[in-house]
Amino acid sequence: MSQQNFNDNIVNWTFENYATLASLVSGIAICLLALYIYSRSGSLIFLRDLMWRFFGGSTKFETEDYEQVRKNLREVEYYRFEFNIPAQNLTDTKLAEEWIKKNGFCHRDVARARKYIDWKNFDNLKFKEALFSKNAQCAFFALLFFFFVIISISVPLTNAKYLMVSLKDAPEAPSFYLSEGDAKFSFFKSNPTLTEKECQSPESLKKFINNEFSEKNINIICSLFGEDKYREHVNNGLKGQRGLLLAIVAISIFSVFCILVRISRSGVAKKLHEKIHPPKKQIFKK
């Protein structure tokens, strides 16, 4: 194959894959958008209306009672999406508005605290106090600390030059770490390291033989250094290891973001709850 043809193939392959990737991302984005709208509004009547009108369907009922029902359904859907309040009918919307005005809440705070309010009975709306109790707050902060620890450990390891491996034919032997030029047997200790030069000396190998690694296991590890594609295998393994660690970091960062949002919203819910039920002031007697 000529250089020109080779370059042409690379360009065609690249753009073809970019187009596929762009289509895939666009499809996922549209699905996520529809899922977000559905989770907030509880229905997709507006989308059904668009499809109905697109195919030439009538935009309203001739019967006045049916037309009013149609308008009410769409009014409730719009109310749910706009204020993030899961009302099922216009009666629920009126009861929710009375509750909000009576207690001096704002719609934005109620929308943020939606998951902390029991919406089963709009005649008697209550807060789910267990979700923003001290125990719940402690659990959130414990999770936050856990993911921060994972991030702090994983980020430095993404640049590690050692690949964690284990011997397939010796499952009893613990994992060890390979680089392009040597092997080490402890995660925290840098020395001693087994190199190709030491593999050539039986005396040097004695310090690596112990209860965990027998002489046979050490010889197997030494044989790896002599393979033609040893460095290529290590580099490929490091790329995979780095990709896994970056995925863990990304998931951990997303989890931290979600936990911070939950902590923030639970704080809003607690503030609204205290407007209805002010905390008792403790009076300390001398």
Beta strands, then each sheet from edge to edge (+ up, - down):
strand 1: 117-118
strand 2: 126-127
strand 3: 163-165
strand 4: 176-178
strand 5: 182-184
strand 6: 193-195
sheet 1: 1+ 2-
sheet 2: 3+ 4- 5+ 6-
end
